[in-house]
């Protein structure tokens, strides 16, 4: 591969971002039981794959360019802008939409926790606001944020593959948690 791919080889930045994202994840979403740790491992793999490919080596683009025999002169570090031939403009558009979804997801997550906290303080079940629209705003916020960051903003083979696995795994873990808390 003779073309330069932007944003590759910054392993120090990749390491810092993996550590920061992992710290936030484990600080605010600390797994309690062994089943939750299994789900946390999937999210951790998502974080590592995302930032290693974002700031390290763009493996997805390297593999897809070789597999699909794409023009190697118009490469960009973002998968969508490379595959669609949109260059830096496409990368900027996907970054903006991805960050918009990421911050929307974070906002849903925080708003859901605030409603849950207020309901807990009042000794009632959370059923209005976001809970009147969505059963679990925290999962919805997590999914929207992960979709924005790992599928729209910086899609990789790993993040696009892991995203549906995380989405399917979280409800399974949520159904098991109440049974574990009653048993303990």
Helices and strands as residue ranges (DSSP letters): H 11-28, H 34-55, H 59-68, H 79-83, H 87-122, H 130-133, H 137-147, I 148-153, H 157-183
